[in-house]
Amino acid sequence: MAVVNAAPAFSANDAKQFADEFYVLHGRVEPLPSYQDQNFLIVGKSGRKYVLKIANAAEDRAVLEAQNQVMKYVSDAHEGLLPFVLESLTGKKIEEIEAPDGQVYLARML
């Protein structure tokens, strides 16, 4: 289980920069509530909505990969029921984002 005190603390501008660089999603960014992670709503110029999920630093990559697989399985079986994970420009479903203090967090775009 992730440790709450390892929660990320990125700004909306940091999230926008990450979305632009790794997903070319130029748009409006709004913070969303989260207990132990950090989430941002990204509204692209087309109006399409995405969620940037930055995991708690204590989160295990294997847990995120398992979540991705479950979302894909359910989405494949029931189109539109769950969000799906976008691949970044580098072809990854989980990217790393570094905080100013050097801490690395795992991030996904849904």
Phi and psi restraints in degrees (range 20) as a CNS / XPLOR table:
assign (resid 1 and name C) (resid 2 and name N)
       (resid 2 and name CA) (resid 2 and name C) 1.0 -70.5 20.0 2
assign (resid 2 and name N) (resid 2 and name CA)
       (resid 2 and name C) (resid 3 and name N) 1.0 152.0 20.0 2
assign (resid 2 and name C) (resid 3 and name N)
       (resid 3 and name CA) (resid 3 and name C) 1.0 -92.6 20.0 2
assign (resid 3 and name N) (resid 3 and name CA)
       (resid 3 and name C) (resid 4 and name N) 1.0 126.6 20.0 2
assign (resid 3 and name C) (resid 4 and name N)
       (resid 4 and name CA) (resid 4 and name C) 1.0 -63.3 20.0 2
assign (resid 4 and name N) (resid 4 and name CA)
       (resid 4 and name C) (resid 5 and name N) 1.0 -36.1 20.0 2
assign (resid 4 and name C) (resid 5 and name N)
       (resid 5 and name CA) (resid 5 and name C) 1.0 -71.5 20.0 2
assign (resid 5 and name N) (resid 5 and name CA)
       (resid 5 and name C) (resid 6 and name N) 1.0 -2.7 20.0 2
assign (resid 5 and name C) (resid 6 and name N)
       (resid 6 and name CA) (resid 6 and name C) 1.0 -99.3 20.0 2
assign (resid 6 and name N) (resid 6 and name CA)
       (resid 6 and name C) (resid 7 and name N) 1.0 19.5 20.0 2
assign (resid 6 and name C) (resid 7 and name N)
       (resid 7 and name CA) (resid 7 and name C) 1.0 -65.8 20.0 2
assign (resid 7 and name N) (resid 7 and name CA)
       (resid 7 and name C) (resid 8 and name N) 1.0 142.7 20.0 2
assign (resid 7 and name C) (resid 8 and name N)
       (resid 8 and name CA) (resid 8 and name C) 1.0 -70.9 20.0 2
assign (resid 8 and name N) (resid 8 and name CA)
       (resid 8 and name C) (resid 9 and name N) 1.0 159.1 20.0 2
assign (resid 8 and name C) (resid 9 and name N)
       (resid 9 and name CA) (resid 9 and name C) 1.0 -140.4 20.0 2
assign (resid 9 and name N) (resid 9 and name CA)
       (resid 9 and name C) (resid 10 and name N) 1.0 59.2 20.0 2
assign (resid 9 and name C) (resid 10 and name N)
       (resid 10 and name CA) (resid 10 and name C) 1.0 -85.9 20.0 2
assign (resid 10 and name N) (resid 10 and name CA)
       (resid 10 and name C) (resid 11 and name N) 1.0 153.0 20.0 2
assign (resid 10 and name C) (resid 11 and name N)
       (resid 11 and name CA) (resid 11 and name C) 1.0 -85.9 20.0 2
assign (resid 11 and name N) (resid 11 and name CA)
       (resid 11 and name C) (resid 12 and name N) 1.0 165.7 20.0 2
assign (resid 11 and name C) (resid 12 and name N)
       (resid 12 and name CA) (resid 12 and name C) 1.0 -61.2 20.0 2
assign (resid 12 and name N) (resid 12 and name CA)
       (resid 12 and name C) (resid 13 and name N) 1.0 -34.7 20.0 2
assign (resid 12 and name C) (resid 13 and name N)
       (resid 13 and name CA) (resid 13 and name C) 1.0 -65.8 20.0 2
assign (resid 13 and name N) (resid 13 and name CA)
       (resid 13 and name C) (resid 14 and name N) 1.0 -40.0 20.0 2
assign (resid 13 and name C) (resid 14 and name N)
       (resid 14 and name CA) (resid 14 and name C) 1.0 -60.5 20.0 2
assign (resid 14 and name N) (resid 14 and name CA)
       (resid 14 and name C) (resid 15 and name N) 1.0 -44.1 20.0 2
assign (resid 14 and name C) (resid 15 and name N)
       (resid 15 and name CA) (resid 15 and name C) 1.0 -63.6 20.0 2
assign (resid 15 and name N) (resid 15 and name CA)
       (resid 15 and name C) (resid 16 and name N) 1.0 -41.1 20.0 2
assign (resid 15 and name C) (resid 16 and name N)
       (resid 16 and name CA) (resid 16 and name C) 1.0 -62.9 20.0 2
assign (resid 16 and name N) (resid 16 and name CA)
       (resid 16 and name C) (resid 17 and name N) 1.0 -45.6 20.0 2
assign (resid 16 and name C) (resid 17 and name N)
       (resid 17 and name CA) (resid 17 and name C) 1.0 -60.1 20.0 2
assign (resid 17 and name N) (resid 17 and name CA)
       (resid 17 and name C) (resid 18 and name N) 1.0 -43.8 20.0 2
assign (resid 17 and name C) (resid 18 and name N)
       (resid 18 and name CA) (resid 18 and name C) 1.0 -63.4 20.0 2
assign (resid 18 and name N) (resid 18 and name CA)
       (resid 18 and name C) (resid 19 and name N) 1.0 -46.9 20.0 2
assign (resid 18 and name C) (resid 19 and name N)
       (resid 19 and name CA) (resid 19 and name C) 1.0 -62.3 20.0 2
assign (resid 19 and name N) (resid 19 and name CA)
       (resid 19 and name C) (resid 20 and name N) 1.0 -39.5 20.0 2
assign (resid 19 and name C) (resid 20 and name N)
       (resid 20 and name CA) (resid 20 and name C) 1.0 -67.2 20.0 2
assign (resid 20 and name N) (resid 20 and name CA)
       (resid 20 and name C) (resid 21 and name N) 1.0 -45.4 20.0 2
assign (resid 20 and name C) (resid 21 and name N)
       (resid 21 and name CA) (resid 21 and name C) 1.0 -71.8 20.0 2
assign (resid 21 and name N) (resid 21 and name CA)
       (resid 21 and name C) (resid 22 and name N) 1.0 -43.1 20.0 2
assign (resid 21 and name C) (resid 22 and name N)
       (resid 22 and name CA) (resid 22 and name C) 1.0 -96.6 20.0 2
assign (resid 22 and name N) (resid 22 and name CA)
       (resid 22 and name C) (resid 23 and name N) 1.0 -18.9 20.0 2
assign (resid 22 and name C) (resid 23 and name N)
       (resid 23 and name CA) (resid 23 and name C) 1.0 -132.0 20.0 2
assign (resid 23 and name N) (resid 23 and name CA)
       (resid 23 and name C) (resid 24 and name N) 1.0 -3.9 20.0 2
assign (resid 23 and name C) (resid 24 and name N)
       (resid 24 and name CA) (resid 24 and name C) 1.0 51.7 20.0 2
assign (resid 24 and name N) (resid 24 and name CA)
       (resid 24 and name C) (resid 25 and name N) 1.0 44.4 20.0 2
assign (resid 24 and name C) (resid 25 and name N)
       (resid 25 and name CA) (resid 25 and name C) 1.0 -104.3 20.0 2
assign (resid 25 and name N) (resid 25 and name CA)
       (resid 25 and name C) (resid 26 and name N) 1.0 75.4 20.0 2
assign (resid 25 and name C) (resid 26 and name N)
       (resid 26 and name CA) (resid 26 and name C) 1.0 -74.4 20.0 2
assign (resid 26 and name N) (resid 26 and name CA)
       (resid 26 and name C) (resid 27 and name N) 1.0 116.8 20.0 2
assign (resid 26 and name C) (resid 27 and name N)
       (resid 27 and name CA) (resid 27 and name C) 1.0 -175.0 20.0 2
assign (resid 27 and name N) (resid 27 and name CA)
       (resid 27 and name C) (resid 28 and name N) 1.0 -167.9 20.0 2
assign (resid 27 and name C) (resid 28 and name N)
       (resid 28 and name CA) (resid 28 and name C) 1.0 -81.6 20.0 2
assign (resid 28 and name N) (resid 28 and name CA)
       (resid 28 and name C) (resid 29 and name N) 1.0 142.7 20.0 2
assign (resid 28 and name C) (resid 29 and name N)
       (resid 29 and name CA) (resid 29 and name C) 1.0 -124.0 20.0 2
assign (resid 29 and name N) (resid 29 and name CA)
       (resid 29 and name C) (resid 30 and name N) 1.0 132.0 20.0 2
assign (resid 29 and name C) (resid 30 and name N)
       (resid 30 and name CA) (resid 30 and name C) 1.0 -133.3 20.0 2
assign (resid 30 and name N) (resid 30 and name CA)
       (resid 30 and name C) (resid 31 and name N) 1.0 134.2 20.0 2
assign (resid 30 and name C) (resid 31 and name N)
       (resid 31 and name CA) (resid 31 and name C) 1.0 -67.0 20.0 2
assign (resid 31 and name N) (resid 31 and name CA)
       (resid 31 and name C) (resid 32 and name N) 1.0 145.7 20.0 2
assign (resid 31 and name C) (resid 32 and name N)
       (resid 32 and name CA) (resid 32 and name C) 1.0 -117.8 20.0 2
assign (resid 32 and name N) (resid 32 and name CA)
       (resid 32 and name C) (resid 33 and name N) 1.0 153.4 20.0 2
assign (resid 32 and name C) (resid 33 and name N)
       (resid 33 and name CA) (resid 33 and name C) 1.0 -69.4 20.0 2
assign (resid 33 and name N) (resid 33 and name CA)
       (resid 33 and name C) (resid 34 and name N) 1.0 150.2 20.0 2
assign (resid 33 and name C) (resid 34 and name N)
       (resid 34 and name CA) (resid 34 and name C) 1.0 -161.6 20.0 2
assign (resid 34 and name N) (resid 34 and name CA)
       (resid 34 and name C) (resid 35 and name N) 1.0 147.3 20.0 2
assign (resid 34 and name C) (resid 35 and name N)
       (resid 35 and name CA) (resid 35 and name C) 1.0 -80.7 20.0 2
assign (resid 35 and name N) (resid 35 and name CA)
       (resid 35 and name C) (resid 36 and name N) 1.0 -49.2 20.0 2
assign (resid 35 and name C) (resid 36 and name N)
       (resid 36 and name CA) (resid 36 and name C) 1.0 -128.0 20.0 2
assign (resid 36 and name N) (resid 36 and name CA)
       (resid 36 and name C) (resid 37 and name N) 1.0 -9.1 20.0 2
assign (resid 36 and name C) (resid 37 and name N)
       (resid 37 and name CA) (resid 37 and name C) 1.0 -111.2 20.0 2
assign (resid 37 and name N) (resid 37 and name CA)
       (resid 37 and name C) (resid 38 and name N) 1.0 -164.4 20.0 2
assign (resid 37 and name C) (resid 38 and name N)
       (resid 38 and name CA) (resid 38 and name C) 1.0 -138.8 20.0 2
assign (resid 38 and name N) (resid 38 and name CA)
       (resid 38 and name C) (resid 39 and name N) 1.0 131.3 20.0 2
assign (resid 38 and name C) (resid 39 and name N)
       (resid 39 and name CA) (resid 39 and name C) 1.0 -126.1 20.0 2
assign (resid 39 and name N) (resid 39 and name CA)
       (resid 39 and name C) (resid 40 and name N) 1.0 146.3 20.0 2
assign (resid 39 and name C) (resid 40 and name N)
       (resid 40 and name CA) (resid 40 and name C) 1.0 -135.0 20.0 2
assign (resid 40 and name N) (resid 40 and name CA)
       (resid 40 and name C) (resid 41 and name N) 1.0 136.4 20.0 2
assign (resid 40 and name C) (resid 41 and name N)
       (resid 41 and name CA) (resid 41 and name C) 1.0 -85.0 20.0 2
assign (resid 41 and name N) (resid 41 and name CA)
       (resid 41 and name C) (resid 42 and name N) 1.0 128.6 20.0 2
assign (resid 41 and name C) (resid 42 and name N)
       (resid 42 and name CA) (resid 42 and name C) 1.0 -114.8 20.0 2
assign (resid 42 and name N) (resid 42 and name CA)
       (resid 42 and name C) (resid 43 and name N) 1.0 119.8 20.0 2
assign (resid 42 and name C) (resid 43 and name N)
       (resid 43 and name CA) (resid 43 and name C) 1.0 -108.7 20.0 2
assign (resid 43 and name N) (resid 43 and name CA)
       (resid 43 and name C) (resid 44 and name N) 1.0 109.3 20.0 2
assign (resid 43 and name C) (resid 44 and name N)
       (resid 44 and name CA) (resid 44 and name C) 1.0 -68.9 20.0 2
assign (resid 44 and name N) (resid 44 and name CA)
       (resid 44 and name C) (resid 45 and name N) 1.0 167.0 20.0 2
assign (resid 44 and name C) (resid 45 and name N)
       (resid 45 and name CA) (resid 45 and name C) 1.0 -59.6 20.0 2
assign (resid 45 and name N) (resid 45 and name CA)
       (resid 45 and name C) (resid 46 and name N) 1.0 -26.7 20.0 2
assign (resid 45 and name C) (resid 46 and name N)
       (resid 46 and name CA) (resid 46 and name C) 1.0 -78.5 20.0 2
assign (resid 46 and name N) (resid 46 and name CA)
       (resid 46 and name C) (resid 47 and name N) 1.0 -10.4 20.0 2
assign (resid 46 and name C) (resid 47 and name N)
       (resid 47 and name CA) (resid 47 and name C) 1.0 96.0 20.0 2
assign (resid 47 and name N) (resid 47 and name CA)
       (resid 47 and name C) (resid 48 and name N) 1.0 -8.9 20.0 2
assign (resid 47 and name C) (resid 48 and name N)
       (resid 48 and name CA) (resid 48 and name C) 1.0 -67.4 20.0 2
assign (resid 48 and name N) (resid 48 and name CA)
       (resid 48 and name C) (resid 49 and name N) 1.0 141.8 20.0 2
assign (resid 48 and name C) (resid 49 and name N)
       (resid 49 and name CA) (resid 49 and name C) 1.0 -107.5 20.0 2
assign (resid 49 and name N) (resid 49 and name CA)
       (resid 49 and name C) (resid 50 and name N) 1.0 141.2 20.0 2
assign (resid 49 and name C) (resid 50 and name N)
       (resid 50 and name CA) (resid 50 and name C) 1.0 -134.0 20.0 2
assign (resid 50 and name N) (resid 50 and name CA)
       (resid 50 and name C) (resid 51 and name N) 1.0 159.6 20.0 2
assign (resid 50 and name C) (resid 51 and name N)
       (resid 51 and name CA) (resid 51 and name C) 1.0 -125.5 20.0 2
assign (resid 51 and name N) (resid 51 and name CA)
       (resid 51 and name C) (resid 52 and name N) 1.0 122.7 20.0 2
assign (resid 51 and name C) (resid 52 and name N)
       (resid 52 and name CA) (resid 52 and name C) 1.0 -90.5 20.0 2
assign (resid 52 and name N) (resid 52 and name CA)
       (resid 52 and name C) (resid 53 and name N) 1.0 120.2 20.0 2
assign (resid 52 and name C) (resid 53 and name N)
       (resid 53 and name CA) (resid 53 and name C) 1.0 -111.6 20.0 2
assign (resid 53 and name N) (resid 53 and name CA)
       (resid 53 and name C) (resid 54 and name N) 1.0 116.3 20.0 2
assign (resid 53 and name C) (resid 54 and name N)
       (resid 54 and name CA) (resid 54 and name C) 1.0 -106.2 20.0 2
assign (resid 54 and name N) (resid 54 and name CA)
       (resid 54 and name C) (resid 55 and name N) 1.0 115.9 20.0 2
assign (resid 54 and name C) (resid 55 and name N)
       (resid 55 and name CA) (resid 55 and name C) 1.0 -75.2 20.0 2
assign (resid 55 and name N) (resid 55 and name CA)
       (resid 55 and name C) (resid 56 and name N) 1.0 152.6 20.0 2
assign (resid 55 and name C) (resid 56 and name N)
       (resid 56 and name CA) (resid 56 and name C) 1.0 -53.6 20.0 2
assign (resid 56 and name N) (resid 56 and name CA)
       (resid 56 and name C) (resid 57 and name N) 1.0 141.5 20.0 2
assign (resid 56 and name C) (resid 57 and name N)
       (resid 57 and name CA) (resid 57 and name C) 1.0 -60.6 20.0 2
assign (resid 57 and name N) (resid 57 and name CA)
       (resid 57 and name C) (resid 58 and name N) 1.0 -24.2 20.0 2
assign (resid 57 and name C) (resid 58 and name N)
       (resid 58 and name CA) (resid 58 and name C) 1.0 -86.0 20.0 2
assign (resid 58 and name N) (resid 58 and name CA)
       (resid 58 and name C) (resid 59 and name N) 1.0 -4.9 20.0 2
assign (resid 58 and name C) (resid 59 and name N)
       (resid 59 and name CA) (resid 59 and name C) 1.0 -69.4 20.0 2
assign (resid 59 and name N) (resid 59 and name CA)
       (resid 59 and name C) (resid 60 and name N) 1.0 138.3 20.0 2
assign (resid 59 and name C) (resid 60 and name N)
       (resid 60 and name CA) (resid 60 and name C) 1.0 -83.1 20.0 2
assign (resid 60 and name N) (resid 60 and name CA)
       (resid 60 and name C) (resid 61 and name N) 1.0 132.0 20.0 2
assign (resid 60 and name C) (resid 61 and name N)
       (resid 61 and name CA) (resid 61 and name C) 1.0 -54.8 20.0 2
assign (resid 61 and name N) (resid 61 and name CA)
       (resid 61 and name C) (resid 62 and name N) 1.0 -37.6 20.0 2
assign (resid 61 and name C) (resid 62 and name N)
       (resid 62 and name CA) (resid 62 and name C) 1.0 -61.1 20.0 2
assign (resid 62 and name N) (resid 62 and name CA)
       (resid 62 and name C) (resid 63 and name N) 1.0 -34.9 20.0 2
assign (resid 62 and name C) (resid 63 and name N)
       (resid 63 and name CA) (resid 63 and name C) 1.0 -66.1 20.0 2
assign (resid 63 and name N) (resid 63 and name CA)
       (resid 63 and name C) (resid 64 and name N) 1.0 -43.7 20.0 2
assign (resid 63 and name C) (resid 64 and name N)
       (resid 64 and name CA) (resid 64 and name C) 1.0 -65.4 20.0 2
assign (resid 64 and name N) (resid 64 and name CA)
       (resid 64 and name C) (resid 65 and name N) 1.0 -40.5 20.0 2
assign (resid 64 and name C) (resid 65 and name N)
       (resid 65 and name CA) (resid 65 and name C) 1.0 -63.1 20.0 2
assign (resid 65 and name N) (resid 65 and name CA)
       (resid 65 and name C) (resid 66 and name N) 1.0 -39.4 20.0 2
assign (resid 65 and name C) (resid 66 and name N)
       (resid 66 and name CA) (resid 66 and name C) 1.0 -65.1 20.0 2
assign (resid 66 and name N) (resid 66 and name CA)
       (resid 66 and name C) (resid 67 and name N) 1.0 -42.2 20.0 2
assign (resid 66 and name C) (resid 67 and name N)
       (resid 67 and name CA) (resid 67 and name C) 1.0 -60.0 20.0 2
assign (resid 67 and name N) (resid 67 and name CA)
       (resid 67 and name C) (resid 68 and name N) 1.0 -43.1 20.0 2
assign (resid 67 and name C) (resid 68 and name N)
       (resid 68 and name CA) (resid 68 and name C) 1.0 -59.2 20.0 2
assign (resid 68 and name N) (resid 68 and name CA)
       (resid 68 and name C) (resid 69 and name N) 1.0 -44.0 20.0 2
assign (resid 68 and name C) (resid 69 and name N)
       (resid 69 and name CA) (resid 69 and name C) 1.0 -64.7 20.0 2
assign (resid 69 and name N) (resid 69 and name CA)
       (resid 69 and name C) (resid 70 and name N) 1.0 -40.0 20.0 2
assign (resid 69 and name C) (resid 70 and name N)
       (resid 70 and name CA) (resid 70 and name C) 1.0 -65.1 20.0 2
assign (resid 70 and name N) (resid 70 and name CA)
       (resid 70 and name C) (resid 71 and name N) 1.0 -45.0 20.0 2
assign (resid 70 and name C) (resid 71 and name N)
       (resid 71 and name CA) (resid 71 and name C) 1.0 -59.5 20.0 2
assign (resid 71 and name N) (resid 71 and name CA)
       (resid 71 and name C) (resid 72 and name N) 1.0 -42.3 20.0 2
assign (resid 71 and name C) (resid 72 and name N)
       (resid 72 and name CA) (resid 72 and name C) 1.0 -64.8 20.0 2
assign (resid 72 and name N) (resid 72 and name CA)
       (resid 72 and name C) (resid 73 and name N) 1.0 -44.6 20.0 2
assign (resid 72 and name C) (resid 73 and name N)
       (resid 73 and name CA) (resid 73 and name C) 1.0 -59.4 20.0 2
assign (resid 73 and name N) (resid 73 and name CA)
       (resid 73 and name C) (resid 74 and name N) 1.0 -48.4 20.0 2
assign (resid 73 and name C) (resid 74 and name N)
       (resid 74 and name CA) (resid 74 and name C) 1.0 -68.5 20.0 2
assign (resid 74 and name N) (resid 74 and name CA)
       (resid 74 and name C) (resid 75 and name N) 1.0 -41.1 20.0 2
assign (resid 74 and name C) (resid 75 and name N)
       (resid 75 and name CA) (resid 75 and name C) 1.0 -63.0 20.0 2
assign (resid 75 and name N) (resid 75 and name CA)
       (resid 75 and name C) (resid 76 and name N) 1.0 -39.6 20.0 2
assign (resid 75 and name C) (resid 76 and name N)
       (resid 76 and name CA) (resid 76 and name C) 1.0 -65.1 20.0 2
assign (resid 76 and name N) (resid 76 and name CA)
       (resid 76 and name C) (resid 77 and name N) 1.0 -37.7 20.0 2
assign (resid 76 and name C) (resid 77 and name N)
       (resid 77 and name CA) (resid 77 and name C) 1.0 -80.0 20.0 2
assign (resid 77 and name N) (resid 77 and name CA)
       (resid 77 and name C) (resid 78 and name N) 1.0 -32.2 20.0 2
assign (resid 77 and name C) (resid 78 and name N)
       (resid 78 and name CA) (resid 78 and name C) 1.0 -137.9 20.0 2
assign (resid 78 and name N) (resid 78 and name CA)
       (resid 78 and name C) (resid 79 and name N) 1.0 80.9 20.0 2
assign (resid 78 and name C) (resid 79 and name N)
       (resid 79 and name CA) (resid 79 and name C) 1.0 -51.2 20.0 2
assign (resid 79 and name N) (resid 79 and name CA)
       (resid 79 and name C) (resid 80 and name N) 1.0 129.9 20.0 2
assign (resid 79 and name C) (resid 80 and name N)
       (resid 80 and name CA) (resid 80 and name C) 1.0 86.7 20.0 2
assign (resid 80 and name N) (resid 80 and name CA)
       (resid 80 and name C) (resid 81 and name N) 1.0 -5.7 20.0 2
assign (resid 80 and name C) (resid 81 and name N)
       (resid 81 and name CA) (resid 81 and name C) 1.0 -72.4 20.0 2
assign (resid 81 and name N) (resid 81 and name CA)
       (resid 81 and name C) (resid 82 and name N) 1.0 -41.0 20.0 2
assign (resid 81 and name C) (resid 82 and name N)
       (resid 82 and name CA) (resid 82 and name C) 1.0 -124.4 20.0 2
assign (resid 82 and name N) (resid 82 and name CA)
       (resid 82 and name C) (resid 83 and name N) 1.0 155.4 20.0 2
assign (resid 82 and name C) (resid 83 and name N)
       (resid 83 and name CA) (resid 83 and name C) 1.0 -67.3 20.0 2
assign (resid 83 and name N) (resid 83 and name CA)
       (resid 83 and name C) (resid 84 and name N) 1.0 165.0 20.0 2
assign (resid 83 and name C) (resid 84 and name N)
       (resid 84 and name CA) (resid 84 and name C) 1.0 -124.7 20.0 2
assign (resid 84 and name N) (resid 84 and name CA)
       (resid 84 and name C) (resid 85 and name N) 1.0 158.5 20.0 2
assign (resid 84 and name C) (resid 85 and name N)
       (resid 85 and name CA) (resid 85 and name C) 1.0 -88.9 20.0 2
assign (resid 85 and name N) (resid 85 and name CA)
       (resid 85 and name C) (resid 86 and name N) 1.0 128.3 20.0 2
assign (resid 85 and name C) (resid 86 and name N)
       (resid 86 and name CA) (resid 86 and name C) 1.0 -82.2 20.0 2
assign (resid 86 and name N) (resid 86 and name CA)
       (resid 86 and name C) (resid 87 and name N) 1.0 145.2 20.0 2
assign (resid 86 and name C) (resid 87 and name N)
       (resid 87 and name CA) (resid 87 and name C) 1.0 -81.9 20.0 2
assign (resid 87 and name N) (resid 87 and name CA)
       (resid 87 and name C) (resid 88 and name N) 1.0 142.7 20.0 2
assign (resid 87 and name C) (resid 88 and name N)
       (resid 88 and name CA) (resid 88 and name C) 1.0 -76.9 20.0 2
assign (resid 88 and name N) (resid 88 and name CA)
       (resid 88 and name C) (resid 89 and name N) 1.0 176.8 20.0 2
assign (resid 88 and name C) (resid 89 and name N)
       (resid 89 and name CA) (resid 89 and name C) 1.0 -61.8 20.0 2
assign (resid 89 and name N) (resid 89 and name CA)
       (resid 89 and name C) (resid 90 and name N) 1.0 -23.2 20.0 2
assign (resid 89 and name C) (resid 90 and name N)
       (resid 90 and name CA) (resid 90 and name C) 1.0 -88.5 20.0 2
assign (resid 90 and name N) (resid 90 and name CA)
       (resid 90 and name C) (resid 91 and name N) 1.0 1.8 20.0 2
assign (resid 90 and name C) (resid 91 and name N)
       (resid 91 and name CA) (resid 91 and name C) 1.0 84.4 20.0 2
assign (resid 91 and name N) (resid 91 and name CA)
       (resid 91 and name C) (resid 92 and name N) 1.0 12.7 20.0 2
assign (resid 91 and name C) (resid 92 and name N)
       (resid 92 and name CA) (resid 92 and name C) 1.0 -101.2 20.0 2
assign (resid 92 and name N) (resid 92 and name CA)
       (resid 92 and name C) (resid 93 and name N) 1.0 148.7 20.0 2
assign (resid 92 and name C) (resid 93 and name N)
       (resid 93 and name CA) (resid 93 and name C) 1.0 -94.4 20.0 2
assign (resid 93 and name N) (resid 93 and name CA)
       (resid 93 and name C) (resid 94 and name N) 1.0 -15.8 20.0 2
assign (resid 93 and name C) (resid 94 and name N)
       (resid 94 and name CA) (resid 94 and name C) 1.0 -129.6 20.0 2
assign (resid 94 and name N) (resid 94 and name CA)
       (resid 94 and name C) (resid 95 and name N) 1.0 121.1 20.0 2
assign (resid 94 and name C) (resid 95 and name N)
       (resid 95 and name CA) (resid 95 and name C) 1.0 -110.1 20.0 2
assign (resid 95 and name N) (resid 95 and name CA)
       (resid 95 and name C) (resid 96 and name N) 1.0 163.2 20.0 2
assign (resid 95 and name C) (resid 96 and name N)
       (resid 96 and name CA) (resid 96 and name C) 1.0 -104.5 20.0 2
assign (resid 96 and name N) (resid 96 and name CA)
       (resid 96 and name C) (resid 97 and name N) 1.0 138.3 20.0 2
assign (resid 96 and name C) (resid 97 and name N)
       (resid 97 and name CA) (resid 97 and name C) 1.0 -127.7 20.0 2
assign (resid 97 and name N) (resid 97 and name CA)
       (resid 97 and name C) (resid 98 and name N) 1.0 129.0 20.0 2
assign (resid 97 and name C) (resid 98 and name N)
       (resid 98 and name CA) (resid 98 and name C) 1.0 -99.7 20.0 2
assign (resid 98 and name N) (resid 98 and name CA)
       (resid 98 and name C) (resid 99 and name N) 1.0 131.6 20.0 2
assign (resid 98 and name C) (resid 99 and name N)
       (resid 99 and name CA) (resid 99 and name C) 1.0 -80.1 20.0 2
assign (resid 99 and name N) (resid 99 and name CA)
       (resid 99 and name C) (resid 100 and name N) 1.0 161.4 20.0 2
assign (resid 99 and name C) (resid 100 and name N)
       (resid 100 and name CA) (resid 100 and name C) 1.0 -55.9 20.0 2
assign (resid 100 and name N) (resid 100 and name CA)
       (resid 100 and name C) (resid 101 and name N) 1.0 -27.4 20.0 2
assign (resid 100 and name C) (resid 101 and name N)
       (resid 101 and name CA) (resid 101 and name C) 1.0 -84.1 20.0 2
assign (resid 101 and name N) (resid 101 and name CA)
       (resid 101 and name C) (resid 102 and name N) 1.0 1.8 20.0 2
assign (resid 101 and name C) (resid 102 and name N)
       (resid 102 and name CA) (resid 102 and name C) 1.0 94.6 20.0 2
assign (resid 102 and name N) (resid 102 and name CA)
       (resid 102 and name C) (resid 103 and name N) 1.0 -10.9 20.0 2
assign (resid 102 and name C) (resid 103 and name N)
       (resid 103 and name CA) (resid 103 and name C) 1.0 -65.2 20.0 2
assign (resid 103 and name N) (resid 103 and name CA)
       (resid 103 and name C) (resid 104 and name N) 1.0 134.6 20.0 2
assign (resid 103 and name C) (resid 104 and name N)
       (resid 104 and name CA) (resid 104 and name C) 1.0 -102.9 20.0 2
assign (resid 104 and name N) (resid 104 and name CA)
       (resid 104 and name C) (resid 105 and name N) 1.0 132.8 20.0 2
assign (resid 104 and name C) (resid 105 and name N)
       (resid 105 and name CA) (resid 105 and name C) 1.0 -119.0 20.0 2
assign (resid 105 and name N) (resid 105 and name CA)
       (resid 105 and name C) (resid 106 and name N) 1.0 152.9 20.0 2
assign (resid 105 and name C) (resid 106 and name N)
       (resid 106 and name CA) (resid 106 and name C) 1.0 -94.5 20.0 2
assign (resid 106 and name N) (resid 106 and name CA)
       (resid 106 and name C) (resid 107 and name N) 1.0 134.9 20.0 2
assign (resid 106 and name C) (resid 107 and name N)
       (resid 107 and name CA) (resid 107 and name C) 1.0 -132.0 20.0 2
assign (resid 107 and name N) (resid 107 and name CA)
       (resid 107 and name C) (resid 108 and name N) 1.0 145.2 20.0 2
assign (resid 107 and name C) (resid 108 and name N)
       (resid 108 and name CA) (resid 108 and name C) 1.0 -133.3 20.0 2
assign (resid 108 and name N) (resid 108 and name CA)
       (resid 108 and name C) (resid 109 and name N) 1.0 150.7 20.0 2
assign (resid 108 and name C) (resid 109 and name N)
       (resid 109 and name CA) (resid 109 and name C) 1.0 -114.1 20.0 2
assign (resid 109 and name N) (resid 109 and name CA)
       (resid 109 and name C) (resid 110 and name N) 1.0 123.3 20.0 2
